[in-house]
Amino acid sequence: NIGTSKCILGCCFPCVLAGMTMRDGLGDSCPLCCIAYAVAMPIVGPINRMRLRSKYHLRTEWKDDNCIFETFKVTCLNPFRKNCFCDWCVYSCGLCCCCAVIQEAHLVHNNGPELLAGHNSGALGE
């Protein structure tokens, strides 16, 4: 359950939700993150998304069987799917950045403790 308040906040004021998420998930300053997202979301968003992935031990690769690059045999773009380029594209698009911020808030507020506990106990494996 994502929560109606997160969805409304993420769609109407994504910078505020992003600031709250970075405060709770990474210990950053909420007002500073809010300002940073408002001024430079396409730059700050992908960086913080990678920081969340690192902290919560999430995979940064797409599955090969579901990869659009594999489907269309565009091998020259394959290196981009393993770095920050795709995240930059998401944060550069109008509504996609709102969805990304809501997804990150859901991760931190609903799944974060379980992911950290599972990784520390060895429950999450590759």
PyMOL commands that set and color helices and strands:
alter all, ss='L'
color gray80, all
select helices_A, chain A and resi 4-12+14-26+30-55+64-66+68-71+75-82+85-92+94-121
alter helices_A, ss='H'
color red, helices_A
deselect
rebuild
show_as cartoon
